Amino acid sequence: MAVVDWDRETILKVLEKSLDLKEETKKGDDYRPLKGKAMGMIFEKPSLRTRVSFDLAMYQLGGTALYLSPAEIKIGEREAVADVAGVMSRYVDCIMARTFAHKTITDLAAHATVPVINGLSDYNHPCQVMADLLTILEYKGRIEGVKVAYVGDGNNVANSWLNASCRLGFELALVVPKGYEPDGATLKRAESEASGSVSLTSSVEEGVPGADVVYTDVWASMGQESEAARKKADFRGYTVDARLMSLAKKDAIVLHCLPAHRGEEITGDVLDGPQSAVLDQAENRLHAQKGIICELMLENWS
């Protein structure tokens, strides 16, 4: 349910195997270890990348993905989370859920007898950060020692970066406006357990210099539309634009988990520019999730 639930060795194994799976897909190799297996996908929030990448991941691995829309289940409303978990465990071999409340994920995991994958919750977004790490590994050849400057809202993606810092030795600089800091307990844990370093600042000029990776996300996530105008004012100066990128290393890459609000958290010239790795990052959701699925669903996977 979080990157921190795995140890360093498991995370690196999944990333390396994800690269292998990506190469096999590009070569057209027919690797289908999940023949006859099924994943149930519960969506409270719609998503282009989560829907397509998990669906294709199961298909390319030889399995089946079943999409369950918000109207079909109304999890926790029409039917108790525990009952949904119990019933689905009799039908499928794995459950992926993209939810609002993180408690929905933890309750599913507590009552299911099959693996449960966190496709996103309001607390964290571990599958996204696994794809981000895969992208950094491809571009930089390493994760250890890389500096990631996260600029923007201390949201679920920021929390997942903090969780990842507890296991992998990179430098994480969170550049967040005052009042929008990430989850306090998650930050405190990362500050004490990080094998690299973790810093929190509201200053772009303090946090971005020396960055190998500049990362941003939307300022107002799905379900926060009423906060959009206020955040747009509070986040003035935090747009990832040419000026901000000039503070990072010359060979820094730009990451954004999408969808993007061009002209707000990132400008179009940066998003589409030569330093952008955003489309590779989006593609890597597919490959990283294959690695996650195989780790959870295959015995003695090596």
Secondary structure, 3 states (H helix, E strand, C coil): CCHHHCCHHHHHHHHHHHHHHHHHHHHCCCCCCCCCCEEEEEECCCCHHHHHHHHHHHHHCCCEEEEECHHHHCECCCECHHHHHHHHHHHCCEEEEECCCHHHHHHHHHHCCCCEEEEECCCCCHHHHHHHHHHHHHHHCCCCCCEEEEECCCCHHHHHHHHHHCCCCCEEEEECCCCCCCCHHHHHHHHHHCCCEEEEECCHHHHCCCCCEEEECCCCCCCCHHHHHHHHHHCCCCCECHHHHCCCCCCCEEEECCCCCECCCECHHHHCCCCECHHHHHHHHHHHHHHHHHHHHCCCCC
